[in-house]
């Protein structure tokens, strides 16, 4: 009987982990604001990234303005591999990261431990 309980609990936990990492509903994209020469979007870092998906216009220089409210060591760094950026974020301050979104597509960014993710959509 104990083996059945452990097996059932393990299967439920595995299902929860799969749902958490792969099956969560997608967040709607938040469009950057700007004047056509420059665009910017504010991203709050608190237990993850909010908004989780940002939309940028291709070919327009962009500022990603991160405000880190979470003091955990996992979220102290943000990594944007496609843009060659790995940057520490100060707690309680706005921090700007400038990128040039020249290629259309979806680009993921993550915390330094690769546990929390965000997406940049370039259209």
N, C-alpha and C positions, 0 to 999 in steps of 0.2 A: 504493500500500500504506500509506504514512504517513497518508493521509487517512482510510482505513478504521480504522486504530488510533486516531487522534484522535477520530473520530466515535463509535466504540464506547466509548472512555474517557469522553467527554463525556456520552453517553447514560447510562452507569452512574453517573456523578457526579450527574446530574440526578435519576435514580431514587433515589439515596441521600439527596439533599436533600429530596425529596418525602416519602420514608419518615420521615426524621428529624423534620420539622415536622408532618406530618399523619397518619402511620401508626403511630406508636409505640403500643404497648399501653397502655391506661389503667391508672393506679395505683388500687388500691382506696382508698375514702374512709376516713379516720381520724376517728372521732367525737370531738367535744370532750367533756371531762369537766366536771362541774359539779353544783350542788345544786338546780337548778331556778330559782334567782334570778339565777344568773350561770354562764357557761360559759367554758372556756378551752382552748386548744390550743397546743402548742409546735411551732414550725416552725424547722428548721435550714436555714440559708442557706449552702450549700457546693456550688458547681458547679450550682446550681439550688435548688429548694425541696423539703424532705422533712419531712413527707409532701407530696406534690404536690397531693392532694385532701383537703380537710377538710370535715367535715359538722357543721353547726350547727343547733340548734333555733330555729325562727322565734319571734320575740318575746322571746327571752331575751338580755340584754346579753352580749356576747362579748369576750374578750381574745384577741388573736392575739399570742403571745409569740415574737418572732423572735430567734434567736441566729445572728448572722453570723460564720462562721468563714472565709469566703472574702474575701481582701483585694482582689480585682479591682474595678476601678472600676464595672464593669457592675452588680454586685450591691450597690453601696453605697446604693442607693435602692430602695424598694418603692412601687408605685403601685396603689391600689385605686380605679379610676375611679368605680365605682357608689357608693362611699361617700365620695367627695370627698377622698381621702387620698393625699398624696405625701410620703413621709417618708424621711429618711436613716437608715440603720442603722449603729450603731457596731460596730466589729470586737471580737469576744470578749466581748460583753456581751449580756444579755437586754434586749430592748426591746419594751414592750407597746404595742399599738395596739388601742384600744377601738372597737368597732363595734356598731351596733344592727341586727341582721338581721331586719327587719320583713317583707320580701317573700320568698316562696318563689322558688327558682330557682337557677341556676348563675351565679356571678360570678367572672370571671377577675381575677387580679392579676398584675403583672409587675415585672421589674426596670426601672430607669430607662431602659435602652436598648431595652426591649421585646423582649428576646431569650430570657429565661427566664420561665416562667409557672407559676402555681398556680391552683387552682380552689377556691372556697368554694361548697359545696352547702348551701342553706338549705331545711329541710324543715319 
